[in-house]
Amino acid sequence: MEFPVLFRRSALLVGTFFATIVHTSMAFTPNTIEDELSQLIRDHKLQGRPALVQDAILSLVARAKAIDLGMNGYTAHTNLDGYGPNRAVRLAGYELPKWWPNERDSNYIESLAFGYDTATKAFDAWLNSPAHKGH
């Protein structure tokens, strides 16, 4: 079975690992920072209802993106091939609303934070950014 290439310049191991998890429906186990960040979002007074839940596909796409950013030394919502997060999650099998843009660089789903040593600091930075606060 061929899996779509999400991050062409990433290590092959990352792509293979990601494809295996998605196609075998293995459970996602968040690391400490991922778990803390999810809890901060769930507990925040602006969180809508129903409460946020961690999705394995979205979490794995996010983790693969973080690895790609680190390995290739860039900071952008689009990868080095110019593709945005909407495309990445669709290719991974996550269904986005039909009315969301499907352009090459579309992003209605991703917030990034760099250089913070705790989940709380990253979350606070998002809350202090009008564009990210909406997410």
Summary of the structure (lengths in Angstrom):
residues: 135
radius of gyration: 14.9
end to end distance: 34.2
largest distance: 43.8
contacts: 333
relative contact order: 0.16
helix: 47%
strand: 0%
